[in-house]
């Protein structure tokens, strides 16, 4: 029996940048926090209802619903990331936002790196009239440094 080696990319990457959100809480901890919040709010509401303040119950339900919706929206974007890989003959940009994957491929010799107008603006990569914003998950003060790094790596492809 022969061993078969699978290669995802025959060429070695000249550069590989992974930019993702900084999530300090795991999904399990996030759910645990929400459940403890719901239990605590419900206990207080129940205590107030037994004391005759029955209008508190619908407000507690509305509060927990709104906070739950906000947590779901946050959780959908918790694993968003951008990955930029530079190969000798192509630049691959992979972006995941709310579980939607977008993958673009450019010729690295023709890509222009345009920093934002202000340091807080994302970096724009331009290629044949097509533009893509990158660096959205980087801290604003690191974007200029990343743009310089990417420009230098692209120049090495020439």
C-alpha positions in Angstrom: 0.0 0.0 0.0 1.4 3.4 -0.9 1.2 6.5 1.2 -0.6 9.4 -0.5 0.3 12.9 0.5 -2.4 15.6 0.0 -1.1 19.1 -0.7 -3.5 21.9 -0.3 -1.2 24.4 -2.0 1.8 23.2 -4.1 3.6 26.5 -3.5 4.7 27.7 -0.1 3.1 30.8 1.3 5.2 33.9 1.3 3.0 35.5 3.9 0.1 34.4 6.0 -1.9 36.9 8.2 -4.8 35.9 10.4 -6.9 38.6 11.9 -9.8 37.7 14.2 -11.9 39.1 16.9 -10.6 39.1 20.4 -13.1 37.0 22.3 -12.2 36.5 26.0 -15.2 34.5 26.8 -15.9 31.0 25.5 -19.4 30.2 24.1 -20.1 27.9 27.1 -19.2 30.8 29.5 -21.4 33.1 27.5 -24.4 30.8 27.8 -23.7 30.3 31.5 -23.6 34.0 32.1 -26.9 34.5 30.3 -28.5 31.7 32.2 -27.3 33.1 35.5 -28.6 36.6 34.5 -32.0 35.1 33.6 -32.2 33.1 36.8 -31.3 36.1 39.0 -33.7 38.5 37.2 -36.5 35.9 37.3 -35.9 35.3 41.0 -36.2 39.0 41.8 -39.3 39.4 39.6 -40.9 36.4 41.2 -40.2 37.8 44.7 -41.7 41.2 43.6 -44.8 39.5 42.1 -45.4 37.7 45.4 -45.3 41.1 47.1 -47.9 42.4 44.8 -45.8 44.2 42.1 -47.2 42.0 39.3 -46.3 44.6 36.5 -42.6 43.7 37.0 -43.0 40.2 35.4 -43.7 41.4 31.8 -40.8 43.9 32.0 -38.5 41.2 33.2 -39.5 39.0 30.3 -39.0 41.8 27.8 -35.6 42.6 29.3 -34.5 38.9 29.1 -35.8 38.7 25.5 -33.9 41.9 24.4 -30.7 40.8 26.1 -31.0 37.3 24.6 -31.4 38.8 21.1 -28.3 41.0 21.7 -26.3 38.0 22.8 -27.3 36.0 19.8 -26.3 38.8 17.5 -23.0 39.1 19.3 -22.4 35.3 19.2 -23.0 35.2 15.4 -20.0 37.4 14.9 -17.8 36.0 17.7 -15.8 33.8 15.2 -15.5 36.3 12.4 -12.0 36.5 10.9 -9.9 37.6 7.9 -7.1 35.5 6.5 -4.7 36.8 3.8 -2.3 34.4 2.2 0.4 35.5 -0.2 1.8 33.0 -2.7 4.3 33.8 -5.5 1.5 34.1 -8.1 -1.7 34.9 -6.1 -3.0 36.7 -3.1 -5.9 34.9 -1.4 -8.3 36.8 0.9 -10.7 34.8 3.0 -13.3 36.6 5.1 -15.8 35.1 7.4 -18.6 37.3 8.7 -21.6 35.8 10.6 -20.8 32.3 9.2 -20.7 33.6 5.6 -17.4 32.8 3.8 -16.1 35.1 1.1 -12.9 34.1 -0.7 -11.2 36.3 -3.3 -8.1 35.7 -5.3 -5.9 38.4 -6.9 -2.6 38.6 -8.9 -0.2 40.0 -6.2 1.7 42.0 -8.8 -1.3 44.2 -9.6 -2.7 44.7 -6.1 -2.6 48.2 -4.6 -2.6 48.6 -0.8 -4.5 51.8 0.2 -4.5 52.7 3.9 -7.7 54.4 5.1 -8.1 58.2 5.3 -7.9 58.0 9.1 -6.1 55.4 11.2 -9.5 53.9 12.2 -10.6 53.2 8.6 -9.9 49.7 7.2 -7.2 49.1 4.6 -8.4 48.8 1.0 -6.9 46.4 -1.5 -7.6 47.4 -5.1 -7.2 45.2 -8.1 -8.6 45.9 -11.6 -11.4 48.2 -10.4 -12.4 45.8 -7.6 -11.8 46.8 -4.0 -11.9 44.8 -0.7 -11.6 46.2 2.8 -9.3 44.2 5.1 -8.0 44.7 8.6 -11.4 45.2 10.2 -10.4 43.0 13.1 -7.1 44.7 13.8 -6.8 47.3 16.4 -6.8 50.7 14.7 -3.2 51.5 15.8 -1.9 48.3 14.1 -3.5 48.9 10.7 -0.8 51.2 9.3 1.9 48.6 10.4 0.0 45.8 8.7 -0.4 47.9 5.5 3.4 48.4 5.4 4.0 44.7 6.0 1.6 43.7 3.2 3.1 46.2 0.8 6.6 45.0 1.5 5.5 41.3 1.0 3.8 42.2 -2.3 6.9 44.0 -3.6 8.9 40.8 -3.0 6.6 39.0 -5.5 7.8 41.1 -8.4 
